[in-house]
Amino acid sequence: MNNEMILPLIAYLCFVFGVAFYAYRKRQGSSFISEYYIGGRSMSGFVLAMTTAATYVGASSFIGGPGAAYKYGLGWVLLAMIQVPAVLLSLGALGKKFALLARKHNSVTINDMLFARYQNGFVVWIAGFALLLSFFAMMAVQFIGAGRLLETTLGIPYKTAIIIFAVTVGLYTFIGGFRAVVLTDTIQGLVMMVGTTILLAAVIYAAGGVENAMNTLESINPQLLSPYGIEERPLDLTFMASFWVLVCFGLIGLPHIAVRSMAYKDSNALHKAMIIGTIVIAILMFGMHLSGVLGRAVVPDLKVPDQVIPTLMIQVLPPVVAGIFLAAPMAAIMSSIDSMLIQSSSTLIKDLYLAIKPNAINNEKKIKLFSTITTLTFTLFLVFAALNPPDMLIWLNLLSLGGLEATFLWVIVLGLYWKNANATGAICSMLTGLISYVVMTSFKITIFSFHAIVPALLIGLIAFLIGNQFGKKTVEL
């Protein structure tokens, strides 16, 4: 066990718990549901930018993405930059109207918004099922990433690493709620940017400079320097278009990002967040993926590509510095999973349980207890799910990401901007989008070499338009 790296990590985790306790004290005397799930709609522009960016940038971007760049070369760095407009697009498309409508209908979850728009409980139940299914897979990715990170850097057993991470995230999320999540996301976003910059500089130095690193990569495989990838994973037009839909355009349909559009305090905060968030994403995506590629010139023989970032931290940084900046990828992972834990809890308690027993909303003590139990139970299940990880996290993460987008994208976008959208169209879109995506990914069915998300979204859109012809008009938001 690397003791020099453990002390800075312990200090960081203590800080996280301090933030959670502050958030817990802050919500005393406030409405539990509003404060726990959306932090009282009080986010500033900087906080909104950092929490939106940090929520999106998780284990896949800090562990899986650099691992793919390590394996497939510089082309993957260019591919990763497709994600730069993610915050701008998601907040720009949803931000202002979403916030106004959320306040109008007193909505605190994405399913609140769907019910207010479509006036149909079945829409909420489908959305809840799809959200919990996809979130579970996405959270498992974060747990696996954290386990590999701590295992490689601290030299502790993988299972022990998983348990340490689970205890930390589970406790501070249920103690602090949404406010703790966004406050820690803000600090974690700053840590991620500083850590990314220092790690990239250290990797370049360890490789003997950029030119020397490129020469080393060329000697390993000249295709690593190609913008079109390697033969094993060519980055052709269909792959890049699919990737753009999956990790940029489709993000409009991610519930845990959309819910942030309910929680900022004013329009000025939204506009600042769109600019700051885009800059943050650009720095993180470029820095981490380039570190992954150049890292192959430093450690050329890794059997598990996902280990490239933790391995580089050990090799190119002094132990104490590595311990301090171990917080960077840990921050990325924690800031993604805490948001999904809160969203999962809100789905089960606020959207499903209270839909069955609406009078229970008057018993705030019971709601607090159920929310706590839900968060901790999810955390426990995730520990078991993460015990047998795949070799590369990125494919599992993209799989679950697509499931959410295929379910929610058109229901959210058309619900906001098309006054004639109705519940029948929404139900048809959600069911056909999710089912077609699951079938195509499960049986590896491809259409013109596109990723399954492209035809699934197209099928979902067609189903919405057809189903909408048979449904009754609902109240426009």
Solvent accessible surface area in square Angstrom, and as a share of the most:
residue,aa,sasa,rsa
1,M,147,0.66
2,N,45,0.23
3,N,105,0.54
4,E,95,0.42
5,M,1,0.01
6,I,31,0.15
7,L,127,0.63
8,P,26,0.16
9,L,8,0.04
10,I,85,0.43
11,A,62,0.48
12,Y,23,0.09
13,L,22,0.11
14,C,83,0.50
15,F,91,0.38
16,V,1,0.00
17,F,65,0.27
18,G,41,0.39
19,V,19,0.11
20,A,0,0.00
21,F,113,0.47
22,Y,114,0.43
23,A,0,0.00
24,Y,85,0.32
25,R,152,0.56
26,K,101,0.43
27,R,19,0.07
28,Q,85,0.38
29,G,90,0.87
30,S,53,0.34
31,S,66,0.42
32,F,5,0.02
33,I,21,0.10
34,S,33,0.21
35,E,8,0.04
36,Y,3,0.01
37,Y,4,0.01
38,I,1,0.00
39,G,5,0.04
40,G,36,0.35
41,R,37,0.13
42,S,56,0.36
43,M,9,0.04
44,S,38,0.24
45,G,4,0.04
46,F,80,0.33
47,V,27,0.16
48,L,0,0.00
49,A,0,0.00
50,M,0,0.00
51,T,0,0.00
52,T,1,0.00
53,A,0,0.00
54,A,1,0.01
55,T,3,0.02
56,Y,31,0.12
57,V,0,0.00
58,G,3,0.03
59,A,0,0.00
60,S,15,0.10
61,S,11,0.07
62,F,1,0.00
63,I,0,0.00
64,G,0,0.00
65,G,1,0.01
66,P,0,0.00
67,G,0,0.00
68,A,0,0.00
69,A,0,0.00
70,Y,7,0.03
71,K,60,0.25
72,Y,8,0.03
73,G,1,0.01
74,L,36,0.18
75,G,1,0.01
76,W,1,0.00
77,V,7,0.04
78,L,109,0.54
79,L,2,0.01
80,A,0,0.00
81,M,56,0.25
82,I,36,0.18
83,Q,12,0.05
84,V,29,0.16
85,P,51,0.32
86,A,3,0.03
87,V,2,0.01
88,L,81,0.40
89,L,54,0.27
90,S,3,0.02
91,L,1,0.01
92,G,44,0.42
93,A,25,0.19
94,L,2,0.01
95,G,0,0.00
96,K,107,0.46
97,K,72,0.31
98,F,3,0.01
99,A,4,0.03
100,L,107,0.53
101,L,15,0.08
102,A,0,0.00
103,R,89,0.32
104,K,138,0.58
105,H,71,0.32
106,N,116,0.59
107,S,2,0.01
108,V,6,0.03
109,T,1,0.00
110,I,1,0.00
111,N,1,0.01
112,D,25,0.13
113,M,6,0.03
114,L,6,0.03
115,F,96,0.40
116,A,13,0.10
117,R,4,0.02
118,Y,1,0.00
119,Q,101,0.45
120,N,45,0.23
121,G,35,0.33
122,F,111,0.46
123,V,0,0.00
124,V,11,0.06
125,W,112,0.39
126,I,12,0.06
127,A,0,0.00
128,G,0,0.00
129,F,128,0.53
130,A,0,0.00
131,L,0,0.00
132,L,31,0.15
133,L,96,0.48
134,S,7,0.05
135,F,0,0.00
136,F,64,0.27
137,A,29,0.23
138,M,8,0.03
139,M,0,0.00
140,A,8,0.06
141,V,0,0.00
142,Q,5,0.02
143,F,0,0.00
144,I,3,0.02
145,G,0,0.00
146,A,0,0.00
147,G,0,0.00
148,R,16,0.06
149,L,0,0.00
150,L,1,0.00
151,E,58,0.26
152,T,33,0.19
153,T,3,0.02
154,L,8,0.04
155,G,54,0.52
156,I,9,0.04
157,P,90,0.57
158,Y,31,0.12
159,K,124,0.53
160,T,56,0.33
161,A,0,0.00
162,I,0,0.00
163,I,98,0.50
164,I,69,0.35
165,F,1,0.00
166,A,6,0.05
167,V,81,0.46
168,T,7,0.04
169,V,0,0.00
170,G,1,0.01
171,L,64,0.32
172,Y,0,0.00
173,T,0,0.00
174,F,42,0.17
175,I,52,0.26
176,G,2,0.02
177,G,0,0.00
178,F,4,0.02
179,R,39,0.14
180,A,0,0.00
181,V,1,0.00
182,V,7,0.04
183,L,52,0.26
184,T,1,0.00
185,D,0,0.00
186,T,12,0.07
187,I,62,0.32
188,Q,1,0.00
189,G,1,0.01
190,L,69,0.34
191,V,34,0.20
192,M,0,0.00
193,M,36,0.16
194,V,77,0.44
195,G,4,0.04
196,T,1,0.01
197,T,82,0.48
198,I,63,0.32
199,L,9,0.04
200,L,26,0.13
201,A,60,0.46
202,A,16,0.12
203,V,0,0.00
204,I,47,0.24
205,Y,188,0.72
206,A,50,0.39
207,A,8,0.06
208,G,52,0.50
209,G,26,0.25
210,V,73,0.42
211,E,136,0.61
212,N,73,0.37
213,A,0,0.00
214,M,48,0.21
215,N,82,0.42
216,T,42,0.24
217,L,1,0.01
218,E,86,0.39
219,S,92,0.59
220,I,63,0.32
221,N,46,0.24
222,P,89,0.56
223,Q,62,0.27
224,L,2,0.01
225,L,53,0.26
226,S,28,0.18
227,P,65,0.41
228,Y,149,0.57
229,G,8,0.07
230,I,17,0.09
231,E,142,0.64
232,E,114,0.51
233,R,78,0.29
234,P,69,0.43
235,L,3,0.02
236,D,69,0.36
237,L,141,0.70
238,T,30,0.17
239,F,38,0.16
240,M,69,0.31
241,A,36,0.28
242,S,3,0.02
243,F,11,0.05
244,W,113,0.40
245,V,22,0.13
246,L,2,0.01
247,V,4,0.03
248,C,2,0.01
249,F,55,0.23
250,G,0,0.00
251,L,1,0.01
252,I,8,0.04
253,G,0,0.00
254,L,1,0.00
255,P,0,0.00
256,H,4,0.02
257,I,4,0.02
258,A,1,0.01
259,V,5,0.03
260,R,2,0.01
261,S,1,0.01
262,M,0,0.00
263,A,0,0.00
264,Y,7,0.03
265,K,116,0.49
266,D,66,0.34
267,S,43,0.28
268,N,88,0.45
269,A,2,0.02
270,L,6,0.03
271,H,98,0.44
272,K,103,0.44
273,A,0,0.00
274,M,36,0.16
275,I,114,0.58
276,I,48,0.25
277,G,0,0.00
278,T,29,0.17
279,I,97,0.49
280,V,4,0.02
281,I,0,0.00
282,A,29,0.22
283,I,70,0.35
284,L,2,0.01
285,M,1,0.00
286,F,94,0.39
287,G,3,0.03
288,M,3,0.01
289,H,4,0.02
290,L,25,0.13
291,S,0,0.00
292,G,0,0.00
293,V,1,0.01
294,L,1,0.01
295,G,0,0.00
296,R,47,0.17
297,A,19,0.14
298,V,34,0.20
299,V,10,0.06
300,P,68,0.43
301,D,119,0.61
302,L,41,0.20
303,K,195,0.82
304,V,36,0.21
305,P,13,0.08
306,D,0,0.00
307,Q,48,0.21
308,V,0,0.00
309,I,0,0.00
310,P,0,0.00
311,T,18,0.11
312,L,0,0.00
313,M,3,0.01
314,I,70,0.36
315,Q,107,0.47
316,V,25,0.14
317,L,14,0.07
318,P,78,0.49
319,P,58,0.37
320,V,76,0.43
321,V,47,0.27
322,A,0,0.00
323,G,1,0.01
324,I,87,0.44
325,F,33,0.14
326,L,0,0.00
327,A,4,0.03
328,A,2,0.02
329,P,4,0.02
330,M,2,0.01
331,A,0,0.00
332,A,0,0.00
333,I,0,0.00
334,M,0,0.00
335,S,0,0.00
336,S,2,0.02
337,I,0,0.00
338,D,0,0.00
339,S,4,0.02
340,M,2,0.01
341,L,0,0.00
342,I,6,0.03
343,Q,6,0.03
344,S,0,0.00
345,S,0,0.00
346,S,3,0.02
347,T,1,0.00
348,L,61,0.30
349,I,10,0.05
350,K,36,0.15
351,D,8,0.04
352,L,18,0.09
353,Y,46,0.17
354,L,13,0.07
355,A,61,0.48
356,I,111,0.57
357,K,114,0.49
358,P,85,0.54
359,N,123,0.63
360,A,14,0.11
361,I,87,0.44
362,N,128,0.66
363,N,68,0.35
364,E,74,0.33
365,K,167,0.71
366,K,79,0.33
367,I,1,0.01
368,K,76,0.32
369,L,99,0.49
370,F,62,0.26
371,S,0,0.00
372,T,35,0.20
373,I,88,0.45
374,T,17,0.10
375,T,1,0.00
376,L,71,0.35
377,T,52,0.30
378,F,23,0.09
379,T,9,0.05
380,L,100,0.50
381,F,113,0.47
382,L,0,0.00
383,V,21,0.12
384,F,129,0.54
385,A,42,0.33
386,A,0,0.00
387,L,50,0.25
388,N,137,0.70
389,P,46,0.29
390,P,55,0.34
391,D,99,0.51
392,M,18,0.08
393,L,0,0.00
394,I,6,0.03
395,W,83,0.29
396,L,50,0.25
397,N,15,0.08
398,L,11,0.05
399,L,79,0.39
400,S,8,0.05
401,L,6,0.03
402,G,0,0.00
403,G,5,0.05
404,L,0,0.00
405,E,0,0.00
406,A,2,0.01
407,T,0,0.00
408,F,0,0.00
409,L,0,0.00
410,W,38,0.13
411,V,1,0.00
412,I,5,0.02
413,V,31,0.18
414,L,30,0.15
415,G,6,0.06
416,L,13,0.06
417,Y,125,0.48
418,W,69,0.24
419,K,115,0.49
420,N,64,0.33
421,A,0,0.00
422,N,4,0.02
423,A,10,0.08
424,T,47,0.27
425,G,0,0.00
426,A,0,0.00
427,I,28,0.14
428,C,43,0.26
429,S,1,0.01
430,M,0,0.00
431,L,66,0.33
432,T,50,0.29
433,G,0,0.00
434,L,15,0.07
435,I,100,0.51
436,S,19,0.12
437,Y,4,0.01
438,V,66,0.38
439,V,59,0.34
440,M,12,0.05
441,T,34,0.20
442,S,73,0.47
443,F,151,0.63
444,K,171,0.73
445,I,78,0.40
446,T,95,0.55
447,I,74,0.38
448,F,171,0.71
449,S,77,0.50
450,F,59,0.24
451,H,62,0.27
452,A,10,0.08
453,I,0,0.00
454,V,37,0.21
455,P,12,0.08
456,A,0,0.00
457,L,8,0.04
458,L,104,0.52
459,I,65,0.33
460,G,0,0.00
461,L,47,0.23
462,I,84,0.43
463,A,14,0.11
464,F,0,0.00
465,L,79,0.39
466,I,100,0.51
467,G,4,0.03
468,N,13,0.07
469,Q,134,0.59
470,F,162,0.68
471,G,22,0.21
472,K,179,0.76
473,K,142,0.60
474,T,22,0.13
475,V,111,0.64
476,E,95,0.43
477,L,32,0.16
